[in-house]
Amino acid sequence: MSASWPDVPAFPLAARAALADSQLRRNLGRATSTIRERRNGVVGEMPDWEGLREAGRALKDRTLRHLDRHLLELEESVTRAGGHVHWARDAAECNAIVTRLVQAKGVSEVVKVKSMATVEIELNEALQAAGITALETDLAELIVQLGRDRPSHILVPAIHKNRAEIRDLFRRTIGPADLSDEPSELADAARRYLRERFLRARVGISGANFAVAQTGTIAVLESEGNGRMCTTLPETLITVCGIEKLVPRWQDLEVFLQLLPRSSTAERMNPYTTLWAGAKEGDGPREFHLVLLDNGRTGSLSDELDRQTLACIRCSACLNVCPVYERTGGHAYGSVYPGPIGAILTPQLSGMRAAGSLPFASSLCGACYEVCPVKIDIPTVLVHLRDRSNRERAAASLRGKLDPERLALKAVAKGFATRGRYERLQKLGRLGQWPLARKGKITRLPGELGGWTRARDLMPIPDQTFREWWMEREAQR
């Protein structure tokens, strides 16, 4: 299992269907524009915001370069605090560990905190196959679960649904039948449904926003309080944590607890920040298990460009500013991680064969880099992965044959390598374009090049280029 969904077509096909859904575009447009405006307000209050971003980037970079050492330190710290640490190489191993731990408690139902990592590995489905119901307690995740849907946003999984759609879903599932679409009534219906299950739960499952190697502390940030119910009420708590979520020292949380709330929920601080280390009798769960999940992450560590992807703190700011995401929504990405960060993370976790189209799902406008709280250079990584995708696709399809496109691009690169060659190519292009140029435009190109002019006009090479005009001007002085 991987971060991508095999039953979803490649992004170009999935996006075409999403673009035809006008209600989806309206839902996304309203939601993302509201989040953007609020984020701009709280970020604008911080005089040292760029300094915080740089500190976050540097901390993550240093941690990832020494991740092996910090992971061992985390294991020692959690064990010393009374917890148990398990290592999972992939999704199947992680699901098997969690299933075994739940079965050992003899329960058929668990409550869950919102966790992208558990959706990535399809933990709910694995538990269901073992006869265990995993109940999502985050309101948006509950909406997705009740509707047998999939998340479409990192922060707001049900962002693709409006209030009326949620009301109708709740009427069909958790009632009451006369429920209105007022947010307070919808929240109250979910609260009544969940409260009984919180009180009877013996096992809770969570993800982790951060894990502190020095102290063994796990941090979960949320806005509703449901997560705290899951991490404090059950007798046993199981946390699935991606190995990239580490920070070395307790003091490092200071930086991220300022960056994450403002970038994600547009709040100065999260209403609920839950921190715990291990297990202690009389204080929360009596048994704590930490499952450290790899699932393809170590494969990104050796490549300097790929590695920065693992610095992501899952704030979703890049989704909210992305013009592509705003028009297609998250489902078109075919991954639990949509948007710009998903376009670079999913191919690394799932491989180019499964997600090779995602690096092309971007206009490369750079807005994602401008808002990223840890300064991940998403546009550069996108270009890097596009090149890798093209190379792998060419190697798979040609099987030793010549690649006309690659040969043509190599010829162009050679021609552009020097000023003299470039100027000679301009003159040849001016001569060669005369059958195609009409009224100052090239509206139709032959063969495969016709794909460009089907959507836009091409400007011809002018009779005199700026370079030629400048040289002529200088010669006359």
C-alpha positions as CSV (number, residue, x, y, z in Angstrom):
1,M,0.0,0.0,0.0
2,S,1.1,3.5,-0.7
3,A,0.1,7.1,-0.5
4,S,-1.6,7.0,-4.0
5,W,-5.0,5.5,-4.8
6,P,-4.7,2.9,-7.6
7,D,-8.4,3.2,-8.6
8,V,-8.1,6.9,-9.4
9,P,-6.9,7.7,-13.0
10,A,-3.9,9.9,-13.7
11,F,-4.3,13.5,-12.8
12,P,-5.0,14.9,-16.3
13,L,-8.1,12.6,-16.6
14,A,-9.2,13.0,-13.0
15,A,-8.8,16.8,-13.2
16,R,-11.0,17.0,-16.3
17,A,-13.9,15.4,-14.5
18,A,-13.4,17.6,-11.4
19,L,-13.3,20.8,-13.6
20,A,-16.8,19.9,-14.8
21,D,-18.2,20.0,-11.3
22,S,-19.2,23.6,-10.7
23,Q,-20.5,23.0,-7.2
24,L,-17.1,21.6,-6.2
25,R,-15.3,24.7,-7.6
26,R,-17.7,27.0,-5.6
27,N,-17.1,25.0,-2.4
28,L,-13.3,25.1,-2.8
29,G,-13.2,28.7,-3.9
30,R,-15.1,29.9,-0.8
31,A,-13.2,27.8,1.6
32,T,-9.7,28.4,0.3
33,S,-10.2,32.2,-0.1
34,T,-11.5,32.4,3.5
35,I,-8.5,30.5,4.9
36,R,-6.0,32.6,2.8
37,E,-7.4,35.9,4.1
38,R,-7.3,34.8,7.7
39,R,-3.8,33.4,7.4
40,N,-2.6,36.7,5.9
41,G,-4.0,38.5,8.9
42,V,-2.3,36.4,11.6
43,V,1.0,36.1,9.7
44,G,1.1,39.8,9.2
45,E,1.1,40.3,13.0
46,M,4.5,38.6,13.3
47,P,7.4,41.0,12.8
48,D,9.8,38.1,12.7
49,W,7.8,35.7,10.5
50,E,10.6,35.3,7.9
51,G,13.1,34.6,10.7
52,L,10.7,31.9,12.0
53,R,10.4,30.4,8.6
54,E,14.2,30.3,8.2
55,A,14.6,28.8,11.7
56,G,12.0,26.1,10.9
57,R,13.8,25.3,7.6
58,A,17.2,25.0,9.3
59,L,15.9,22.9,12.1
60,K,14.2,20.4,9.7
61,D,17.2,20.3,7.4
62,R,19.6,19.5,10.3
63,T,17.2,16.9,11.7
64,L,16.8,15.1,8.5
65,R,20.6,15.0,7.9
66,H,21.0,13.2,11.2
67,L,17.7,11.4,11.3
68,D,19.2,8.0,12.2
69,R,20.7,9.3,15.4
70,H,17.6,11.2,16.4
71,L,15.4,8.2,15.9
72,L,17.5,6.0,18.2
73,E,17.4,8.8,20.8
74,L,13.6,9.0,20.5
75,E,13.3,5.2,21.0
76,E,15.4,5.5,24.2
77,S,13.4,8.4,25.5
78,V,10.0,6.8,24.9
79,T,11.1,3.5,26.5
80,R,12.6,5.4,29.5
81,A,9.2,7.2,29.9
82,G,7.3,3.9,30.1
83,G,6.3,3.5,26.4
84,H,6.9,0.8,23.8
85,V,8.5,1.5,20.4
86,H,7.8,-0.5,17.2
87,W,9.5,0.0,13.8
88,A,7.5,-0.4,10.6
89,R,9.2,-0.6,7.2
90,D,6.0,-0.2,5.2
91,A,2.3,0.0,5.4
92,A,1.7,-3.7,5.7
93,E,4.1,-4.1,8.6
94,C,2.6,-1.0,10.4
95,N,-1.0,-2.3,10.0
96,A,0.0,-5.7,11.3
97,I,1.6,-4.2,14.4
98,V,-1.4,-2.0,15.2
99,T,-3.9,-4.8,14.5
100,R,-2.0,-7.1,16.8
101,L,-1.9,-4.5,19.6
102,V,-5.6,-3.9,19.3
103,Q,-6.5,-7.6,19.2
104,A,-4.4,-8.2,22.3
105,K,-6.9,-5.9,24.2
106,G,-9.9,-7.9,23.0
107,V,-11.8,-5.0,21.6
108,S,-13.8,-4.6,18.4
109,E,-13.8,-0.8,18.3
110,V,-11.2,2.0,18.6
111,V,-11.4,5.8,18.5
112,K,-9.0,7.7,16.2
113,V,-7.4,11.1,16.1
114,K,-7.1,12.7,12.7
115,S,-4.0,11.3,11.1
116,M,-2.8,11.5,7.5
117,A,-0.3,8.8,8.1
118,T,-3.0,6.3,9.0
119,V,-5.0,7.2,5.9
120,E,-1.8,6.8,3.8
121,I,-1.4,3.2,5.0
122,E,-5.1,2.5,4.9
123,L,-5.1,1.5,8.6
124,N,-8.9,1.7,8.9
125,E,-9.4,-0.8,6.1
126,A,-6.8,-3.2,7.6
127,L,-8.5,-3.0,11.0
128,Q,-11.9,-3.6,9.4
129,A,-10.6,-6.7,7.7
130,A,-9.7,-8.0,11.2
131,G,-13.2,-7.2,12.5
132,I,-12.2,-4.0,14.3
133,T,-14.1,-0.7,13.7
134,A,-12.0,2.4,13.7
135,L,-14.1,5.5,14.4
136,E,-12.8,8.8,13.1
137,T,-13.5,11.5,15.7
138,D,-12.3,14.6,13.9
139,L,-15.4,16.3,12.6
140,A,-14.2,16.5,9.0
141,E,-12.8,13.0,9.0
142,L,-16.1,11.8,10.5
143,I,-17.9,13.4,7.6
144,V,-15.6,11.6,5.1
145,Q,-16.0,8.3,6.9
146,L,-19.8,8.5,7.2
147,G,-20.1,9.3,3.5
148,R,-17.7,6.5,2.5
149,D,-15.7,9.2,0.9
150,R,-12.0,10.1,0.8
151,P,-10.2,13.2,2.2
152,S,-9.6,16.0,-0.3
153,H,-7.5,18.4,1.9
154,I,-4.8,17.9,4.4
155,L,-6.3,20.2,7.0
156,V,-10.0,20.1,6.1
157,P,-10.6,16.6,4.7
158,A,-14.3,17.4,3.8
159,I,-13.6,20.8,2.2
160,H,-15.3,19.6,-1.0
161,K,-18.7,19.5,0.8
162,N,-20.9,22.4,1.8
163,R,-23.2,22.7,4.8
164,A,-26.3,21.4,3.0
165,E,-24.5,18.3,1.8
166,I,-23.2,17.6,5.3
167,R,-26.7,18.1,6.7
168,D,-28.2,15.6,4.3
169,L,-25.4,13.1,5.2
170,F,-26.0,13.5,8.9
171,R,-29.7,13.0,8.5
172,R,-29.0,9.7,6.7
173,T,-26.5,8.4,9.2
174,I,-26.4,9.9,12.7
175,G,-29.6,12.0,12.8
176,P,-31.9,13.6,13.8
177,A,-34.1,13.7,10.8
178,D,-35.0,17.4,11.2
179,L,-31.4,18.5,11.5
180,S,-30.7,22.0,9.9
181,D,-27.5,23.1,8.2
182,E,-26.5,25.5,10.9
183,P,-22.9,24.8,11.9
184,S,-23.7,24.7,15.6
185,E,-26.4,22.0,15.1
186,L,-24.2,20.0,12.8
187,A,-21.4,20.1,15.5
188,D,-23.8,19.2,18.2
189,A,-25.1,16.1,16.3
190,A,-21.5,14.9,15.9
191,R,-20.8,15.6,19.5
192,R,-23.7,13.5,20.7
193,Y,-22.7,10.7,18.4
194,L,-19.1,10.7,19.5
195,R,-19.4,11.3,23.3
196,E,-20.8,7.9,24.1
197,R,-18.1,6.2,22.0
198,F,-15.3,8.2,23.7
199,L,-16.5,7.1,27.2
200,R,-16.6,3.4,26.3
201,A,-13.4,3.3,24.2
202,R,-10.5,1.2,25.6
203,V,-8.1,1.8,22.8
204,G,-7.2,5.1,21.1
205,I,-5.1,5.6,17.9
206,S,-3.4,8.9,17.0
207,G,-0.9,10.3,14.6
208,A,1.7,12.9,15.6
209,N,2.5,16.4,14.6
210,F,5.9,16.3,16.3
211,A,8.0,13.8,18.3
212,V,10.8,15.2,20.5
213,A,13.8,12.9,20.5
214,Q,15.3,14.4,23.7
215,T,12.3,13.7,25.9
216,G,10.2,11.2,24.0
217,T,7.3,13.7,23.9
218,I,4.6,13.4,21.3
219,A,2.6,16.4,20.2
220,V,-0.8,16.5,18.6
221,L,-2.3,19.9,17.6
222,E,-6.0,20.2,16.9
223,S,-8.9,22.6,17.1
224,E,-11.9,20.6,18.4
225,G,-10.8,18.7,21.5
226,N,-11.8,15.3,20.1
227,G,-8.1,14.4,19.8
228,R,-7.5,15.0,23.4
229,M,-10.5,12.6,24.2
230,C,-8.7,9.9,22.2
231,T,-5.3,10.5,23.8
232,T,-6.4,10.7,27.4
233,L,-9.5,8.6,28.0
234,P,-8.7,5.1,26.6
235,E,-6.5,2.7,28.6
236,T,-4.2,2.1,25.7
237,L,-2.9,4.6,23.2
238,I,-1.2,3.7,19.9
239,T,0.5,6.5,17.9
240,V,1.6,6.0,14.3
241,C,4.3,8.5,13.6
242,G,6.1,9.1,10.3
243,I,9.9,9.0,10.9
244,E,10.2,12.6,9.5
245,K,8.1,14.1,12.3
246,L,11.1,14.4,14.7
247,V,12.5,17.5,16.3
248,P,15.7,17.0,18.3
249,R,15.0,19.1,21.4
250,W,12.1,20.3,23.5
251,Q,13.0,23.9,22.8
252,D,12.6,23.3,19.1
253,L,8.8,23.1,19.5
254,E,8.8,26.8,20.2
255,V,9.5,27.5,16.5
256,F,6.9,25.1,15.1
257,L,4.2,25.9,17.6
258,Q,4.2,29.4,16.2
259,L,4.6,28.4,12.5
260,L,2.0,25.6,12.3
261,P,-1.2,27.2,13.7
262,R,-0.8,30.4,11.7
263,S,-0.1,28.5,8.5
264,S,-2.8,25.9,8.9
265,T,-5.9,27.1,10.8
266,A,-4.9,30.8,10.7
267,E,-4.9,30.9,14.5
268,R,-2.3,32.4,16.9
269,M,-2.2,29.0,18.7
270,N,-4.1,25.8,18.4
271,P,-7.0,25.6,20.9
272,Y,-5.8,22.1,21.9
273,T,-2.1,21.3,22.0
274,T,-1.7,17.9,23.7
275,L,1.8,16.7,24.8
276,W,2.6,13.4,26.5
277,A,5.6,11.2,27.0
278,G,5.3,7.4,27.6
279,A,2.7,6.2,30.1
280,K,2.1,6.8,33.8
281,E,-0.3,5.2,36.2
282,G,-3.1,7.6,37.1
283,D,-2.3,10.0,34.3
284,G,-3.9,9.3,30.9
285,P,-3.5,5.9,29.2
286,R,-1.8,3.2,31.2
287,E,-0.1,1.7,28.1
288,F,1.5,3.6,25.2
289,H,2.8,2.3,21.9
290,L,4.7,4.4,19.4
291,V,4.9,2.9,15.8
292,L,7.6,4.6,13.7
293,L,6.6,4.4,10.1
294,D,9.0,4.5,7.1
295,N,6.9,3.5,4.1
296,G,9.2,5.0,1.5
297,R,10.5,8.0,3.5
298,T,14.1,6.8,3.8
299,G,14.3,6.6,0.0
300,S,14.1,10.4,-0.1
301,L,16.9,11.1,2.3
302,S,19.8,10.5,-0.1
303,D,18.7,13.1,-2.6
304,E,19.2,16.7,-1.4
305,L,16.2,18.0,-3.4
306,D,13.9,15.2,-2.5
307,R,14.9,15.3,1.2
308,Q,13.4,18.7,1.8
309,T,9.9,17.3,1.0
310,L,10.1,15.4,4.4
311,A,10.4,18.8,6.2
312,C,6.6,19.3,5.6
313,I,4.7,19.9,8.8
314,R,1.3,19.3,7.1
315,C,-0.1,22.8,7.4
316,S,-1.8,22.8,4.0
317,A,-0.9,26.4,3.3
318,C,0.3,25.4,-0.2
319,L,-3.0,23.9,-1.1
320,N,-4.9,27.1,-0.2
321,V,-2.9,29.3,-2.6
322,C,-2.5,26.8,-5.4
323,P,-4.6,27.8,-8.5
324,V,-4.6,24.1,-9.7
325,Y,-5.9,22.7,-6.4
326,E,-8.5,25.4,-6.1
327,R,-10.1,24.3,-9.4
328,T,-9.7,20.6,-9.3
329,G,-9.9,19.7,-5.6
330,G,-8.0,17.0,-3.8
331,H,-9.6,13.9,-5.2
332,A,-8.1,14.5,-8.6
333,Y,-4.6,14.0,-7.2
334,G,-5.5,10.4,-6.4
335,S,-3.6,10.6,-3.1
336,V,-4.1,11.2,0.6
337,Y,-1.7,14.1,0.1
338,P,-3.1,16.5,-2.5
339,G,-2.0,19.9,-3.7
340,P,1.6,21.1,-4.3
341,I,3.0,19.1,-1.4
342,G,1.2,16.0,-2.6
343,A,2.6,16.5,-6.1
344,I,6.1,16.1,-4.8
345,L,5.5,13.8,-1.8
346,T,3.3,11.1,-3.4
347,P,5.7,10.2,-6.2
348,Q,8.5,9.8,-3.7
349,L,6.4,7.5,-1.5
350,S,4.5,5.6,-4.2
351,G,6.9,5.8,-7.1
352,M,6.7,7.4,-10.5
353,R,4.8,4.5,-12.0
354,A,1.9,5.2,-9.7
355,A,2.1,9.0,-9.4
356,G,4.3,10.2,-12.3
357,S,1.7,12.7,-13.5
358,L,1.5,14.6,-10.3
359,P,4.6,16.7,-10.7
360,F,3.0,18.2,-13.8
361,A,-0.1,19.3,-11.8
362,S,1.3,22.7,-11.3
363,S,1.6,26.1,-13.0
364,L,5.0,26.6,-11.3
365,C,3.7,30.0,-10.1
366,G,5.7,29.7,-6.9
367,A,2.9,30.7,-4.5
368,C,3.4,27.4,-2.6
369,Y,7.0,28.3,-1.8
370,E,6.1,31.8,-0.7
371,V,3.7,30.5,2.0
372,C,5.5,27.3,3.1
373,P,6.4,27.8,6.8
374,V,9.5,25.7,6.5
375,K,10.5,27.1,3.1
376,I,10.3,23.9,1.0
377,D,11.2,24.9,-2.5
378,I,8.3,23.0,-4.0
379,P,8.6,24.5,-7.6
380,T,12.3,23.3,-7.8
381,V,11.4,19.8,-6.6
382,L,8.5,19.7,-9.1
383,V,10.8,20.4,-12.0
384,H,13.3,17.8,-10.6
385,L,10.6,15.1,-10.4
386,R,9.2,16.1,-13.8
387,D,12.7,15.3,-15.3
388,R,12.7,12.0,-13.4
389,S,9.2,11.1,-14.6
390,N,10.1,11.9,-18.2
391,R,13.3,9.8,-18.0
392,E,11.5,6.8,-16.5
393,R,8.6,7.0,-18.9
394,A,11.0,7.2,-21.9
395,A,13.1,4.3,-20.6
396,A,9.9,2.2,-20.1
397,S,8.3,3.0,-23.5
398,L,11.2,3.1,-25.9
399,R,13.1,0.0,-24.8
400,G,16.3,0.9,-26.5
401,K,14.7,2.8,-29.4
402,L,15.6,6.4,-30.2
403,D,13.5,9.1,-28.5
404,P,12.7,11.8,-31.1
405,E,11.6,14.3,-28.4
406,R,14.7,13.9,-26.3
407,L,16.9,14.1,-29.4
408,A,15.1,17.3,-30.5
409,L,15.5,18.9,-27.0
410,K,19.2,18.0,-26.9
411,A,19.6,19.6,-30.3
412,V,17.9,22.8,-29.1
413,A,20.0,22.8,-25.9
414,K,23.1,22.6,-28.1
415,G,21.9,25.4,-30.3
416,F,21.1,27.6,-27.3
417,A,24.5,27.0,-25.7
418,T,26.3,29.8,-27.4
419,R,25.3,33.3,-28.6
420,G,26.4,32.6,-32.2
421,R,24.3,29.4,-32.5
422,Y,21.3,31.1,-30.9
423,E,21.4,34.0,-33.4
424,R,21.8,31.7,-36.4
425,L,18.8,29.6,-35.1
426,Q,16.7,32.8,-34.9
427,K,17.5,33.6,-38.6
428,L,16.7,30.1,-39.7
429,G,13.5,30.2,-37.7
430,R,12.4,33.5,-39.3
431,L,12.8,31.9,-42.7
432,G,11.1,28.7,-41.8
433,Q,8.0,30.2,-40.2
434,W,6.7,32.1,-43.3
435,P,4.2,29.4,-44.3
436,L,2.7,29.4,-40.8
437,A,2.6,33.0,-39.7
438,R,-0.6,34.9,-40.6
439,K,-1.4,38.5,-39.5
440,G,1.3,38.5,-36.8
441,K,0.3,35.2,-35.3
442,I,1.0,31.5,-35.7
443,T,-2.4,29.9,-35.0
444,R,-1.7,26.3,-36.2
445,L,1.4,24.2,-36.0
446,P,1.8,20.8,-37.8
447,G,2.0,17.3,-36.2
448,E,2.6,16.9,-32.5
449,L,3.3,20.6,-32.1
450,G,-0.4,21.3,-32.9
451,G,-1.2,20.6,-29.2
452,W,0.3,23.9,-28.3
453,T,-1.7,26.0,-30.8
454,R,-5.0,24.3,-30.1
455,A,-5.1,26.2,-26.9
456,R,-3.1,29.4,-27.6
457,D,-1.5,31.4,-30.4
458,L,2.3,31.5,-30.9
459,M,4.0,34.8,-31.6
460,P,6.3,34.6,-34.6
461,I,9.9,35.7,-34.6
462,P,9.9,39.4,-35.5
463,D,11.5,40.8,-38.5
464,Q,14.1,42.4,-36.2
465,T,14.8,41.1,-32.8
466,F,15.7,43.3,-29.9
467,R,19.3,42.1,-30.0
468,E,19.5,42.9,-33.7
469,W,18.0,46.4,-33.1
470,W,20.5,47.0,-30.3
471,M,23.5,46.0,-32.3
472,E,22.4,48.2,-35.2
473,R,21.8,51.1,-32.9
474,E,25.3,50.7,-31.3
475,A,26.9,50.5,-34.8
476,Q,25.4,53.8,-35.8
477,R,26.8,55.7,-32.8
